[in-house]
């Protein structure tokens, strides 16, 4: 099948890449935490917050990010009014965790470092922990993207569950689309003040494109 040919192509790529760059120990064994954060996603978009640990000073630098989903994705999400959609909310949450990792590695050197991400979506957490799925649907395409991303940027991701009631900062990033970027930063500064100022970091267009492609399989 087409899927099987794609899987074999991925394995060939990994074999060739391993010959060029062996995996180092700290890519598979926990090291002191480089960051901790939380992500969230809804039909309108995804977003999250990241607290980066500065090793010399011990200070935490707060980052927030968000990215809207295009209308084609929004209209294909399964809901009570759209039971025949092909994308579930858990698929969007999984995409959000991958976007979260991409924002982080492009603002902090995460090579051979452990990063922690929290999510309130249990299917996305289970998929990320296993790194695989038994189907060839949307999660499989997203996990392929996560695996290649992790290999390229050489970080070790750890994920854990955060109750939805406590995931308010990431929820604000994924849902407050009536606020422009500056208004969102003001909202975070007033509601979630930190010792260092909040920094808004965009998701790269290339990653946005890759995630949309994966959601469309």
C-alpha positions as CSV (number, residue, x, y, z in Angstrom):
1,X,0.0,0.0,0.0
2,X,1.0,3.6,-0.2
3,X,1.3,3.8,3.6
4,X,3.7,0.9,3.6
5,X,5.9,2.5,1.0
6,X,5.9,5.7,3.0
7,X,6.9,3.7,6.1
8,X,9.7,1.9,4.3
9,X,11.0,5.3,2.9
10,X,11.1,6.6,6.5
11,X,13.1,3.6,7.7
12,X,15.6,4.0,4.9
13,X,16.0,7.7,5.8
14,X,16.6,6.8,9.5
15,X,19.2,4.1,8.5
16,X,21.1,6.6,6.4
17,X,20.8,9.3,9.0
18,X,22.1,7.0,11.8
19,X,25.1,6.3,9.6
20,X,25.9,10.0,9.3
21,X,25.1,10.9,12.9
22,X,24.9,8.3,15.7
23,X,22.4,8.8,18.5
24,X,24.0,10.3,21.6
25,X,23.2,9.0,25.1
26,X,21.5,12.2,26.3
27,X,19.0,12.0,23.5
28,X,17.5,8.9,25.1
29,X,18.3,9.3,28.8
30,X,16.9,12.1,31.0
31,X,19.1,15.1,31.8
32,X,18.3,18.2,33.9
33,X,15.1,19.8,32.7
34,X,15.6,22.5,30.1
35,X,12.0,23.7,30.1
36,X,8.5,22.9,31.3
37,X,5.3,24.1,29.6
38,X,1.7,23.3,28.6
39,X,-0.1,23.2,25.3
40,X,-3.7,23.2,24.2
41,X,-5.7,23.0,21.0
42,X,-9.3,23.6,19.9
43,X,-10.9,24.0,16.5
44,X,-10.0,27.6,16.2
45,X,-6.3,27.1,16.9
46,X,-3.5,25.9,19.2
47,X,-1.2,27.5,21.7
48,X,0.8,27.1,24.8
49,X,3.2,28.5,27.4
50,X,6.8,27.5,28.0
51,X,9.1,28.3,31.0
52,X,12.7,28.0,30.0
53,X,15.2,27.4,32.7
54,X,18.3,29.5,32.6
55,X,21.0,27.3,34.1
56,X,23.5,30.0,35.3
57,X,20.9,32.2,37.0
58,X,18.2,29.7,37.7
59,X,15.6,32.2,36.4
60,X,12.6,31.1,34.4
61,X,11.9,32.9,31.1
62,X,8.2,32.8,30.1
63,X,7.2,32.2,26.5
64,X,3.8,32.0,24.9
65,X,2.8,31.0,21.4
66,X,-0.3,30.4,19.4
67,X,-1.3,29.6,15.8
68,X,-4.8,29.5,14.2
69,X,-6.0,26.5,12.2
70,X,-7.1,27.3,8.6
71,X,-10.8,27.1,7.8
72,X,-10.3,23.8,5.9
73,X,-9.1,22.2,9.2
74,X,-11.8,23.8,11.3
75,X,-14.6,22.6,9.0
76,X,-13.3,19.0,9.1
77,X,-13.2,18.6,12.9
78,X,-15.6,16.0,14.2
79,X,-18.5,17.6,16.3
80,X,-22.1,17.0,17.0
81,X,-23.0,19.2,14.0
82,X,-20.3,17.5,11.8
83,X,-20.2,13.8,12.7
84,X,-18.6,12.8,9.4
85,X,-15.4,15.0,9.9
86,X,-12.1,13.3,9.6
87,X,-10.1,15.2,12.3
88,X,-10.8,14.8,16.0
89,X,-10.1,17.2,18.9
90,X,-7.4,14.8,20.1
91,X,-5.7,15.0,16.7
92,X,-5.6,18.8,17.1
93,X,-4.2,18.4,20.7
94,X,-1.5,16.0,19.4
95,X,-0.6,18.6,16.7
96,X,-0.4,21.2,19.5
97,X,2.2,19.2,21.4
98,X,4.4,19.0,18.3
99,X,4.0,22.7,17.5
100,X,4.9,23.4,21.1
101,X,8.2,21.5,20.7
102,X,9.0,23.3,17.5
103,X,8.5,26.7,19.1
104,X,10.8,25.7,21.9
105,X,13.7,24.3,19.9
106,X,13.8,27.4,17.7
107,X,14.3,29.7,20.7
108,X,16.4,27.6,23.0
109,X,19.2,25.2,22.3
110,X,17.6,21.9,23.3
111,X,20.2,19.5,21.9
112,X,20.7,16.6,24.3
113,X,18.4,18.1,26.8
114,X,15.1,16.9,28.3
115,X,12.0,19.0,27.8
116,X,8.7,18.6,29.7
117,X,5.3,19.3,28.1
118,X,1.9,19.1,29.9
119,X,-1.4,18.4,28.1
120,X,-5.0,17.9,29.3
121,X,-5.7,15.5,26.5
122,X,-5.2,11.9,27.5
123,X,-5.2,10.4,23.9
124,X,-2.6,12.9,22.8
125,X,-0.5,12.0,25.8
126,X,-0.8,8.3,25.2
127,X,0.2,8.7,21.5
128,X,3.2,10.8,22.4
129,X,4.3,8.4,25.2
130,X,4.1,5.3,22.8
131,X,5.4,7.1,19.8
132,X,3.1,5.0,17.6
133,X,-0.5,4.1,16.8
134,X,-2.2,1.0,15.4
135,X,-3.9,2.9,12.6
136,X,-2.7,4.8,9.5
137,X,-4.9,7.8,10.3
138,X,-4.1,11.4,11.4
139,X,-2.2,10.4,14.6
140,X,0.2,8.2,12.6
141,X,1.1,11.1,10.3
142,X,1.6,13.4,13.3
143,X,3.7,11.0,15.2
144,X,5.9,10.5,12.1
145,X,6.5,14.2,12.1
146,X,7.2,14.2,15.8
147,X,9.8,11.4,15.4
148,X,11.7,13.1,12.6
149,X,11.6,16.4,14.4
150,X,13.0,14.9,17.6
151,X,15.7,13.1,15.6
152,X,16.7,16.3,13.8
153,X,16.7,18.6,16.9
154,X,18.2,15.9,19.2
155,X,16.0,16.6,22.3
156,X,14.3,14.2,24.7
157,X,10.5,15.0,25.2
158,X,8.7,14.0,28.3
159,X,4.9,14.5,28.5
160,X,2.5,14.4,31.5
161,X,-1.2,15.0,32.1
162,X,-2.5,18.3,33.5
163,X,-6.1,18.6,34.5
164,X,-8.1,20.8,32.2
165,X,-9.1,23.1,35.1
166,X,-5.4,23.9,35.6
167,X,-4.4,24.4,32.0
168,X,-5.8,27.9,31.8
169,X,-2.7,29.7,30.4
170,X,-2.5,27.3,27.4
171,X,-6.3,27.5,27.0
172,X,-6.1,31.3,26.7
173,X,-3.4,31.0,24.0
174,X,-5.6,28.6,21.9
175,X,-8.9,30.4,22.4
176,X,-8.6,34.2,22.9
177,X,-8.6,35.0,19.2
178,X,-10.5,38.2,19.7
179,X,-7.2,39.6,21.2
180,X,-4.4,40.7,18.9
181,X,-0.9,39.8,19.8
182,X,-0.2,42.9,21.9
183,X,-3.5,42.6,23.7
184,X,-2.7,38.9,24.5
185,X,0.7,39.9,26.0
186,X,-1.1,42.5,28.1
187,X,-3.6,40.0,29.2
188,X,-0.8,37.6,30.3
189,X,1.1,40.3,32.0
190,X,-1.9,41.3,34.1
191,X,-3.4,37.9,34.8
192,X,-0.2,35.7,35.0
193,X,2.6,38.1,36.0
194,X,6.1,36.7,36.0
195,X,9.5,38.0,37.3
196,X,10.6,38.2,33.6
197,X,8.4,39.7,30.9
198,X,6.3,37.4,28.7
199,X,7.7,36.8,25.1
200,X,5.4,35.9,22.2
201,X,7.1,33.5,19.8
202,X,5.5,32.6,16.5
203,X,5.2,29.1,15.0
204,X,7.4,28.7,11.9
205,X,5.4,28.7,8.6
206,X,7.2,25.5,7.6
207,X,6.0,23.7,10.7
208,X,2.5,25.1,10.3
209,X,2.5,23.7,6.7
210,X,3.8,20.3,7.9
211,X,1.2,20.0,10.6
212,X,-1.6,20.9,8.2
213,X,-0.4,18.3,5.7
214,X,-0.3,15.7,8.5
215,X,-3.9,16.6,9.7
216,X,-5.0,16.1,6.1
217,X,-3.0,12.8,5.9
